Amino acid sequence: VTTAARLPQPEREVVGDVSIIDSAELRAEHGSSLLDVLARQPGVQISNNGGAGKSGNLFLRGANANQTVVLINGIRYGSATLGSAALQHIPIEQIDRIEILRGPAASLYGADAIGGVIQIFTRTGAPGVTANAFAGYGTYNTWQANAGLSGGNEQWRYRIEGSHEASDGFSAQKDASNRDADKDGYRNSGGGVSLSFLPATGHELGFKFRQNNGTTHYDSGSTPADGNFDDRVDFETQQWQVFTRNRLTEAWTSKLLYGETLDDQNSYSSWAPEGDRLRTINRQTTWQNDIKLPLGVALLALEHLEQTASPEEYYATSPEQNTDSLIAGWSANHGNHRWQLSARQDDHSEFGGQKTYALAYGYQLTDALRAQASYGTAFKAPSLYQLFSSWYGNANLKPEEAKNREATLVWERGNQSVSATWYLNKVADLIDFSLSSWTYENVSSARLEGVTLSYAGQFGEWSVRAAYDWLDARNEDTDQRLGRRARDKASLAVTRQWGAWETGAEWVGVGPRFNTNTETDEMGGYGLVNLTARYALGKDLSLEGRINNLFDKQYYTNIGFYNTAYYGTPRNV
């Protein structure tokens, strides 16, 4: 695990609340979107705006979608304008593993890590030559294909891959009329390249690149939806980085990294037939040093982040902001004790300095049982649009600030593990749009309290995972529950290996929740059953099948802007 401390750690030594989705788990998710995969994880809820390729919001421990940092191979990924990441456009076939760190992590990763951090690691090359390919077909005339080639030797490693997905989709709205009653399709093509050179033991020079582009169609939500204009968004996402990792001494490892991420969206609608474009670029430079001490490992890092947006005519001033950061940390184990300390100073070009810190301690009570507790602070910087929009921006916005405390019990023995985590995260100066001033303002505070219970076990050929989340996410000023977050969520997944067969069943249950932050438009709870099967036709060839929403449960995670747009997800095969 590397995300919990920005350092490689055995999972058993991590004192944070972390989940790992490995390559074997992802292999069983063909036919699902990345948002679908994440929605089945503890502490995660989502709100979708339709089917494949449609935008969605991810709530980690009840935090807003723009209060979670998303990283791809260590580089910040997301829109500096909208404040959230377009996870719907990342094919799971390009992902090697995902690490989810729940809880404030601004002391390690800076602004926006109030709910936590999701880090995606893409596939890379290894010695030898390996080829892989996947092709699938499903409901709504959905096609998926991916192919990759990787290889290398002790000095050179490479990987190249490409992917394509196309779906006719279904109408994003229930009971849509006229032009909104059409199918809302999706097209996504992309690929990636990685290259590493290892001139000597402990030294690596590398390059990584990936890009996806396509079109997703959506409904206008107008009443009535007259005319025949086909609303759609052309999108492009891109990430690339160069890095050098060097073991300078037996105790000192240094990594220097530069990377960029692009989020480019051009929305075509009846009121903007020539397109309404939002384009943001993040440029990140990181120099991190890991130093082995007589007790534990120290972390010292410098980071510079530049965020720019276009077109400039949308903004009252130059749409750009910069952040310079200094990060320090110390992780160690001694006897039955383990701890992690981290602190960060961010110097933001608009609102000045921001200090964050985190303290975490764990104690091994018995061979199988350990307890751990932590306290941490975090903040969310206002987005470029919130600060500088010509129509609604407010350059006087303050950062949102959070203080979190949590306690965990973990029991592990053999192939069995059980954990229980309680957390309380208080967020001040929440930014929202004010109808009285028609600008963004710091208008309220939130209280995010919850309990997460999880279990994972292996019984011979059987594998079982289960989780339950209780969440009380509410506006402290009005004492009303925050919208689109259910109080209760549970999941269960069971798989079994039967010789050449591997079969699985999943159940996810989500309780009722309100669509708004004022406890209006309640949406009913729902339960979904998914089935998976995989048959090994040979050593290198398999046939797979997946059914999402086996019983055609009609459910909604979002009521649209016009109170007539109910977004649902029928069965997918």
Buried (B, 14 or more C-beta within 10 A) or exposed (E): BEBBBBBEBEEEBBBBBBBBBEEEBBBBBBBBBBBBBBBBBBBBBBBBBBBBBBBBBBBBBBBBBBBBBBBBBBBBBBBBBBBBBBBBBBBBBBBBBBBBBBBBBBBBBBBBBBBBBBBBBBBBBBEEEBEEEBEBEBBBEBBBBBBBBBBBEEEEBBBBBBBBBBBBBBBBBBEBBBBBEBBBBBBBBBBBBBBBBBEEEEBBBBBBBBBBBBBBBBBBBBEEBEEEBBBBBBBBBBBBBBBBBBBEEEEEBBBBBBBBBBBBBBBBBBEEEEEBBBBBBBBBBBBBBBBEEEEBBBBBBBBBBBBBBBEEEBBEEEBBBBBBBEBBBBBBBEEEEBBBBBBBBBBBEBBEEBEBBBBBBBBBEEEBBBEBBBBBBBBBBBBBBBBBBEEBBBEEBBBBBBBBBBEBBBBBEEEBBBBBBBBBBBBBBBBBEBEEEEBBBBBBBBBBBBEBBBBBBEEEEEBBBBBBBBBBBBBBEEEBBBBBBBBBBBBBBBBBEEEEEBBBBBBBBBBEBBBBBEBEBEBEBBBBBBBBBBBEEEEEEBEBBBBBBBEEBEBBBBBBEEEBBBBBBBBBB
